[in-house]
Each structure stands twice: as structure tokens, then as C-alpha cells.
């Protein structure tokens, strides 16, 4: 009996120890309360933090894998939008009709709200979506330009790997593929013109598909250094006519610098 009592006591101690481990960060512990660091517009955008009703927005932060709703402000009170994607570091949702500018927050499946986003997400009418926008959405600098080396038919814009790349103009995706020199690249046919725009050295394949229509300011990928690249940058080409289909590459730097001044 003495040995049996000792065994039971040892088992009980193990259970208590396991419970303590779970409550102090062990594998059984519940995720923490969600925290929001930023809210950024991905599609139907006026700019990074200026969205329109129906826009897809990305909420960044921590402990977001159990988020069920993103909460926007409406004229008569909160508007809840279900998450359409979530993981530990981000949640995506669509801006509901009737939303107004606000500091958005999220709510997890247990009903726990996060802090409001540190910066306000503006909600503007679709008429405010720009016709064109600078494609690199972060700190950047201009590197080699048109004709800098053999077959260098574009402009290099240096930026940190992972910086968002958006479509400079509205159009339709023609190519989303990989090539040994260009790395991961996209080609977009401009809406209302025969011109094509190419975006190269993306960190991974673009997040839009061939045939998909995109708007100016819509996220299409992220800066990388895939292919024959040295340093993280976007190689951008402007073609009058079809890209390698009878068109002609022209110096894209004046076009980009004009957009950069507007940003």
C-alpha cells in the first residue's frame, strides 16, 4: 500500500506540473489576446492606408490565428467583417459598405478584442482610386537605369526584400512565371492602351493570376532578388506595345519618377 500511495502521489504531482507548464507557456496554453500593429489596403486602394468599400485589407500583428472578425466603424456603430484569411501574423478582410475612416481592430473566437490599429485606415469613395501609383510601397532608391548594361531595358528600384509591390496602373495580368534572369516576374497589360509593364525579381511568385484584372495600387507581389539579381530590388520595364511580342522597351525612369513625386 505504501508503494501504491507513493505512485499516486507522483502521478498527481505530474498532472499539477503539466497544468502549471500549460499555463506558463507550454504546448497546451491558449494563444494570447490579439494585438494589431498596422492595417494596410491590398486591393481597390487609394493608397496604402486609404481603402474603399469592397477593398481587401490586411491587418498585421500577433496572436491573430484565432481572429474571427475585423471591426470597422460605421456611421451608426461598429461594422463586423469576417476574416477571409488568417494566420498568426496577419488577417485579411473586406471593407463593408457603409464603413467610415477609423482605427480598426479585431476580435477573436473567444470574443476578445484587440487594441485599435495605431494608424487610422481611411475609407474613401471608389472615385478616389488613382489612375497610376508608384509601384514600390516603402523606402526605396533608384539604381541602374535604361541601357546601364547589355539588355538592361528597365529601371532598378532598390528596396528591402519583402517590400510590397503594387500595380502601377490598372490592367490585366498576362504573365506570372519564372525565368533564370528575371526571377519571379509579372507582366501586366495596361488598361486602355497597348502598353505592357513588367515587374521582375519578386521574392516569390506574384499573388495575382494570368487573366486577372488589377487596379492601380493593388498588391501584386513583394520585392526580392530572385534570378540574376544583386541586392533586393524591383526591375521595372515599360513597353510600348506587347512585351516581347512586337513592342519596344522604352526608358521607364521618367514615368517612375513622376509617380514617385505624386506618392
N, C-alpha and C positions, 0 to 999 in steps of 0.2 A: 504493500500500500504506500509505503514511504516513497518508493521509486515512481509509482504512478502519480502521486501528488506532485512530485518534482517535475515530471514530464508535462503535466497540465499547466503548472505554473510557468514553465519555459515556453510552452505554446502561447499562453496568454500574453507573455511579455513580447513575443514575436509579433503578435497581432497589433499590440499597442505601438510597438516600434514602427510597424508598417504604416499605421494610421498617422503617426507623427511625421514619417517621411513623406507621405502623400500630402499632408497639409503644409509642409515646408519646402515644396518644390519637387517632390518625387514624381514618378511617372503617372500617378493617379490623380494628380492635382488638377483642379479646374483651370481653364485659361483665365487670364486676368481681365479686368474691365477694359473694354476697347478704348484706345486713345487715337485721336486724329491729329495728324501733323500738317496736312495740306489737302486741298480739293482742286483738281485740275480738269479742265474741259478736254475731251478727246475728239468728239465729232460734233458737227453743227455749232462750231465755236466762232465767237467774235475774236477772242484771243485766249491765252492760257487760262485765265480766271474770269472770263466773260463767256457765259454759255447762253443758249436759247432754249425755250421749251422743246422737249424732244431730244435734247443733246445727251450724249453719253458722257458722264463724268467719272473720274477716278478719285477715290478717297484713299489717301495714304496714311499709314500709321502703324500701330502694333496691336496685337490681340484682336485681329479683325476676322479671323476664320469662322467665328460663330455669329457674325453680324447678319441680321435678317432684313433690316430696313435702313435706308438713308433718309433723314428727315430734312426737308426743305421748309422754307417759310412761305405761307400764302397770305393773301390779304385778310382772311378770316381765321388764320391759325395755322398750325403745323400741317404739312403735307408729307405723307409717308410714301416712299418709293421702295419696292422690293429690290434687293440686290440681284443683279444678273450675273455677277461673278464675284468670288471672294476667295482670298487666302489669308495667311497670317499678316501680310503686309499691305494688302490693298482690297478695296471693294469697288465695284462698278455699279452704277445705277443710271436710270434715265430721268432727266428733269421733268417732273409732272407739269401738265398745263396748269396755269394759274400761279406758278412759283414766282416769287419776287427775290430780289437780291438779299442774301443773308449769309451768316456763318453756319454752314451745315454741320450736322452731327449724325452719329449712327446709334443704333440700338441693337443689342444682341438678342439671342433667342430667349434669354432669361429676363429680358426687359430692362437690362442695364444700359443707360445712356452714356455716351462718351462726352468729352469736352467739345465745345463748338470748334470748328476749324479756326486756326489763328488768323487767317485772312478771309475776307468776305468773298463769296462767289457771286458775281453779278449775273443777273438774268435779264437779257435784253431781247427785243423783238428780232425775228429772223432777218429782217431788212438790214440789220446792222452787221451781218456776216460779210467780211471783206471780200473783194474780188481777188486779192492777192496778199500774201503774207510771207515774211522771211522764213525759210524752212527749218532753220536750226533754233530751237527754243531753249536757249541757255547761253551762258558766257561763251564767246567764240572770237576767232580772229581769222583774217583772210591769209591764206598761204599761197601756194603756186597758182598761177592763172593760166589762161588760154595760151597754148603754144609754149609753155615752160619747158617742155621736153617732147621727145618724139611721141606723137599720138596723144598728147595731153590736150584733150578737146573740151576741157571744162575748167571749173574753179574749185579749188580745195578750201573748205572752211573747217579750220581746226576747232575741236570742242572735245570735252571729256567723253570717253566711251559711256554709252548709256543715255546721253542727252537725247531728248525727243526730237524726231524729225517729222515735220508736217508737210502736207502737200502745199506747194506754193500757190497753186491755182486750183480751181475746180476742174474736174476731168474724169477720165475713165482709165482704170489700170489696164495696161497692155501686157506687161511682163512683171513677174515676181519670181526670180530664179537666181542661180549662182553661176559665176564664171571665174576662172582662175585669176584673172587680172582685176576684174571689177568686184570680186567677192559677192556677197549678197547684195542684189540690186533690184530696183524697181524702175519701170518706165511708165509714165502717165501721159496720156493724150489729152491736151488742153481742151476744155470745153469751148466751143465756138471758134476754134482755129485749128489749122492742120499741124500746129507745133507740138513737139514731144519734149518732156522734161525727164531726165534720168537722175536717179539718186543711188550712189554706189558706196561700197564698203560698209554696209549696215552690219551691226553687231550680230544679228541673226536675221532669218528671212523676214521680209516685210509682213505686217499684220493685216494687209488687205489682199484681196484675191483678183486675178485677171478677170476682167469684165465688170468689176465692181466700180460704181460711181463714187467719187470722193469730192468733198468740198474743200475750199481753201481753208487751211488751218486744221484739217483733220489729221490726226496722228497716223503715220504710215509705217514707222519703224524707229530705230534708235541708232545713233552714231556708233561706229565701230572701226575696226581696222582689218576687216577680212579681205582676202585676195592679196593683190600686190600693193600693199599699203604700208607706210611707215608712220606710225603715230595715229591716234584716233582722229578721224576727220570725215566729213562728208565730201565726196567728189560729186559735183553737180554739173550737169550738161544741159544746154538749151539747144534744141534742134529746130530749125525752120523746115517743117515737113516731117516725114516719118524717120524715126531713129533707125539708122542703118537700113533704110528702105526707100532710098531716093532723096531723102532730105539732106540738109547740110548743117553741121555744128557751127554755132557762132559763139563769140565771146560772151559768156554769161555773167561776167563780173559787173558790168554796169547795171544789169537787171537786178542782181542780188544786192548791190549797194543801195539802189533806190529803195528796195524793200526794207533793207536794214535801217535806213533813215526813218522809215514810217513806223517801225516797230516800237 
